[in-house]
Amino acid sequence: MDNICPKKKIAFKSSRIILCEGEQDKAFFTHLVESRHLPQFDVFCPSRPYTDDGAVEGYDDMLTAFTTGDGFQNITGILVQGDNDDKPQQRFNRIAKKIAAAEGYIRPQNRLQVVRADNRPPLIVMMFPWEEELGALETLCLISAEAANPTIKQCMDIYFDCARIGTWSLVKQHKMRLRCMIASICKTDPYTSLVHAWSRAESLIPLDHQCFRQIADFLQNFDQFILEH
């Protein structure tokens, strides 16, 4: 699949890998690990341009590319992330299918299942916001941003009613609301995307909010989880 895998051979710096959907997910994991002093992970996502079906379509090629990376023999675990969006089972099945299509890997049957294949590191699928909950990364980020800016949230609620977005899908509503929240908070660059949301002078999406606790705790105990499962 053209332009999905890294053009250069991968050199791993950590013994743990996160494979996520896009650059904004990569930025989230990178800053979450740093801000909460979590164990180190090498974080990857398929390179642009994505296919019509999104970045997940590149997961099999990425997983295969990992096997030729420098230090792959030292990898102790791979965490594959995806968004549930409005169809959790369909989204999980799609990721599981791509994992099975990668050379040497085995298809997971459940979320947070440790899958073990010969000559491959243990692999786990984590879905956002969590398990089978509807939503995406933006769902979690919106909770944090609104909690940190309750006055702006009240104003936004009025605007959303006027804009009549209640008929939109849940995830599209969350993405629209988060985009508006960031634009209203970030004076330095109202057009800031999630990729750069944690690099601005303003505190746009505090990562110490409890909505991120499940994910942070899982990353903190990643090695132990693999050992126990």
PyMOL commands that set and color helices and strands:
alter all, ss='L'
color gray80, all
select helices_A, chain A and resi 23-35+55-66+72-74+88-101+137-148+150-163+170-185+210-220+222-228
alter helices_A, ss='H'
color red, helices_A
select strands_A, chain A and resi 16-19+42-44+77-83+123-128
alter strands_A, ss='S'
color yellow, strands_A
deselect
rebuild
show_as cartoon
